[in-house]
Structure formats: structure tokens, C-alpha cells
Amino acid sequence: MYSEKISVSNLMNPKVQTDFEDQNIMSACNIMYTNDIGCVIIVTRANNQIPMGIITERDVVRILGKLNQGLLQTPLKTLMSTPLITIEESASINAATNLMNNKKIRRLVAVDRNNKMTGILTQRDIFNAIDKDPNLFSEFYGNAFSSKFNEIYERYNKYRLENLVPEFEKY
């Protein structure tokens, strides 16, 4: 399979935005807003800045939705989602999509063989790869979709153009 030959390192974003475990939710929100991203990896304040967890947009909504003023000053280490799910940067995209599907997550932190964070892989990165090579779609979802592939791919493209590619609206 072609997807077995594409490694996580080929699609991941090496520029991971982080925040410290002792910061609050507003700090994480500011990083997400400033960088136009949907998550922040929470790290220790120690020199090696070990990744401990993740704060996503969904976490922010869940936290702020409680309408508890005290949560605004609560350290991120108390609020973050754990455990942080990682994958080796040398793993295949097929392995990454399987892990994402099994864990029901949309982001994976990529690590090297020494378990050092090297990047982040998101569903959007995978969608972008599918856009470049539509055959990956059927590889990820198997032969069960092969007869319906054209219909599903057309619906995917319609969704992508309507919802995921706002830059087209600028022109």
C-alpha cells in the first residue's frame, strides 16, 4: 500500500506551539488565537520541556462552558487532556490514521526515537495529502468503500470547498 510508504514526518508540522503547565487557559487561548491553530501542547517548565498533555478548542469550550471563574486561573496541567497520544515520526500515515481512528482523536504528537517531540500531525494534514492523491482515501478506508468511492469523494470535496478552504473566498 502506498500509504505505508508515506511517513508521519512527511506530513507533520514541525512547528508545534506549546505552553507551560503552570499557565492558565487564557494563555493557551492567546497562543491558539495568535497562531490561528486549534490546539496547544502543554509542556513542563523544566529545561527539557517534556510534553505532558494537550489543550484543544473543544477543551476550551468545555472549560469555559462551565461558567466557573476559578477555572480561568487554574493551571493548564489540571485542565489539559491526558494522556498525550504520540506516534514515532518514522511511522506510516496508515498507522497514524489507524491510531487516530482507534483513539477517536484528531491530532497526534510526533516524536523521534528518543521520545523527543518533533512535530504534530492533524487530520487536516491527512486531508491535504488526500487532496494531492485521492487514491489515499480508498487506501485509508478499505475496499468496502471502493464502490461508493466516487460519491464519497465528491461529497468530501464539496465539504472541503465549503468549509475547509476559506482562502478561496478572498479571490
C-alpha positions as CSV (number, residue, x, y, z in Angstrom):
1,M,0.0,0.0,0.0
2,Y,1.2,3.5,-0.9
3,S,0.1,4.9,2.5
4,E,2.5,2.5,4.2
5,K,5.4,4.3,2.4
6,I,4.5,7.8,3.5
7,S,5.9,8.6,6.9
8,V,4.4,10.9,9.5
9,S,7.5,13.1,9.1
10,N,6.5,13.8,5.5
11,L,3.1,15.4,6.5
12,M,3.6,16.7,10.1
13,N,4.1,20.3,11.0
14,P,7.4,20.7,12.8
15,K,6.4,24.0,14.3
16,V,4.5,22.9,17.4
17,Q,3.0,25.6,19.6
18,T,3.5,24.9,23.3
19,D,2.5,26.5,26.7
20,F,3.7,25.7,30.2
21,E,1.9,23.5,32.6
22,D,1.6,26.3,35.2
23,Q,-0.1,28.8,32.8
24,N,-3.9,29.3,32.6
25,I,-6.5,28.8,29.9
26,M,-6.3,32.4,28.7
27,S,-2.6,31.9,27.9
28,A,-3.4,28.8,25.8
29,C,-6.3,30.7,24.1
30,N,-3.9,33.5,23.2
31,I,-1.4,31.2,21.6
32,M,-4.2,29.5,19.6
33,Y,-5.6,32.8,18.5
34,T,-2.2,34.4,17.6
35,N,-1.1,31.4,15.6
36,D,-4.6,30.5,14.1
37,I,-4.4,26.9,15.4
38,G,-6.7,24.5,17.2
39,C,-4.5,23.2,20.0
40,V,-1.5,23.8,22.2
41,I,0.8,21.1,23.6
42,I,1.4,21.6,27.3
43,V,5.0,21.1,28.4
44,T,6.9,21.1,31.7
45,R,8.8,24.3,32.6
46,A,12.0,22.3,33.1
47,N,14.8,22.7,30.6
48,N,13.8,19.7,28.6
49,Q,10.2,20.9,28.3
50,I,8.6,17.4,28.2
51,P,5.2,17.3,26.6
52,M,2.5,16.4,29.2
53,G,-0.8,16.9,27.5
54,I,-2.9,18.9,25.1
55,I,-5.4,21.7,25.2
56,T,-7.7,21.9,22.2
57,E,-10.5,24.2,21.1
58,R,-13.0,21.6,22.4
59,D,-11.3,21.7,25.8
60,V,-11.6,25.4,25.9
61,V,-15.3,25.3,25.1
62,R,-15.8,22.6,27.7
63,I,-13.9,24.6,30.4
64,L,-15.4,28.0,29.7
65,G,-18.9,26.5,29.3
66,K,-18.8,25.6,33.0
67,L,-19.0,29.3,33.8
68,N,-16.7,28.9,36.7
69,Q,-14.5,32.0,37.1
70,G,-12.0,29.9,39.1
71,L,-11.1,27.9,36.0
72,L,-9.7,30.9,34.3
73,Q,-6.8,30.8,36.8
74,T,-6.5,27.0,37.1
75,P,-3.1,25.7,35.9
76,L,-3.2,24.0,32.5
77,K,-1.8,20.8,34.0
78,T,-5.2,20.4,35.7
79,L,-7.2,21.2,32.6
80,M,-5.3,19.5,29.8
81,S,-6.3,16.3,28.1
82,T,-4.1,13.4,29.0
83,P,-2.5,11.1,28.2
84,L,-0.8,12.7,25.3
85,I,-1.0,10.3,22.3
86,T,2.2,10.2,20.4
87,I,3.5,8.4,17.3
88,E,7.0,8.0,16.0
89,E,7.8,10.3,13.2
90,S,9.0,7.3,11.1
91,A,5.6,5.5,11.4
92,S,3.4,5.3,8.3
93,I,0.5,7.6,7.7
94,N,-1.6,4.4,7.6
95,A,-0.5,3.7,11.2
96,A,-1.3,7.3,12.2
97,T,-4.8,7.2,10.8
98,N,-5.5,3.9,12.4
99,L,-4.3,5.3,15.8
100,M,-6.4,8.4,15.4
101,N,-9.5,6.4,14.5
102,N,-9.0,3.9,17.4
103,K,-8.4,6.7,19.9
104,K,-11.0,9.0,18.4
105,I,-8.6,11.9,18.2
106,R,-7.8,14.5,15.5
107,R,-4.2,15.2,16.4
108,L,-1.0,13.2,17.1
109,V,2.3,14.5,18.5
110,A,5.2,13.1,16.5
111,V,8.3,12.0,18.4
112,D,11.7,10.8,17.4
113,R,13.3,7.5,18.7
114,N,14.3,9.3,21.9
115,N,10.7,10.3,22.5
116,K,11.5,13.9,21.8
117,M,8.7,15.9,20.3
118,T,9.4,16.7,16.6
119,G,6.0,17.8,15.2
120,I,2.3,17.5,15.2
121,L,0.1,15.6,12.7
122,T,-3.5,16.6,12.3
123,Q,-6.5,15.4,10.4
124,R,-6.1,18.4,8.2
125,D,-2.6,17.3,7.2
126,I,-4.0,14.0,6.2
127,F,-6.9,15.7,4.3
128,N,-4.3,17.8,2.4
129,A,-2.5,14.6,1.4
130,I,-5.7,13.1,0.2
131,D,-6.3,16.2,-1.9
132,K,-3.0,15.7,-3.6
133,D,-3.6,12.0,-4.1
134,P,-7.2,10.9,-4.0
135,N,-6.2,7.2,-4.1
136,L,-5.1,7.6,-0.5
137,F,-8.8,7.9,0.5
138,S,-9.7,4.4,-0.6
139,E,-6.5,3.1,1.0
140,F,-7.4,4.5,4.4
141,Y,-11.0,3.3,4.3
142,G,-10.5,0.0,2.5
143,N,-12.3,-1.9,-0.2
144,A,-15.6,-1.6,1.5
145,F,-15.8,2.0,0.1
146,S,-14.5,1.2,-3.3
147,S,-17.9,1.0,-4.9
148,K,-19.1,4.2,-3.3
149,F,-15.7,6.0,-3.6
150,N,-16.7,8.5,-6.3
151,E,-19.8,9.6,-4.4
152,I,-18.0,9.9,-1.1
153,Y,-15.0,11.7,-2.7
154,E,-17.4,14.2,-4.4
155,R,-19.1,14.9,-1.1
156,Y,-15.7,15.3,0.6
157,N,-14.6,17.8,-2.0
158,K,-17.8,19.7,-1.7
159,Y,-17.4,19.8,2.1
160,R,-13.8,20.8,1.8
161,L,-14.5,23.7,-0.6
162,E,-17.4,24.9,1.5
163,N,-15.8,24.6,5.0
164,L,-12.1,24.0,5.0
165,V,-10.7,26.2,2.3
166,P,-11.8,29.8,3.2
167,E,-8.9,31.3,1.3
168,F,-10.9,30.8,-1.9
169,E,-13.4,33.4,-0.7
170,K,-10.7,36.1,-0.8
171,Y,-10.4,36.0,-4.6
